[in-house]
Amino acid sequence: MIVSLLLAASLLAQTEASFVYVESFRKGPARVTESSNTMQLDLKSPFCQIHVKDQGARERYLFVCEPQRVGHGDERITGWQVRLADLHHKIYPNVLMATPDVTQDQAQIGWLDPGKFAKISLTSERVIKVDGFYCVVRVKDYHFVTPEQPYLDRMTLEVRFTNTLPHSEVRAKEE
């Protein structure tokens, strides 16, 4: 009995996912030109933008990351937020969310929060299905100003756009 419990616990630990999968509220057929980008965000360059093209090589989406500051006039960074805007439908400033209503966003997939109470661990890879493609966001590295304070001074972010499911362990709802 104890051996079977240990074996089950061992198997469960081995299959624990290191990523989070979310499906956007957008369910269209749009696909993208596949790309991969790595950005170094820091106090001097805390913003990034990636123009994402559709398969016809036309600009279709804009990926943006911006720092979340302590407050007005306080430049310390508590985390970063990422979003993907649909340039053809300006009504959707962030199609990475599971719902278009920001007040109903339970997953908070776009919040890159190093805090111990974050809904998603900072080091967990995020896989978001949008229309007919996937946006994969992964924090490769981050650094606090000082170990005693929760303020970031740098983050290395990898962002990939692909038309194929990035992890074979994930099965989309429609399959």
Helices and strands as residue ranges (DSSP letters): H 2-15, E 19-23, E 35-42, E 48-53, E 59-71, E 74-86, G 102-104, E 111-112, E 125-130, E 133-144, E 152-162
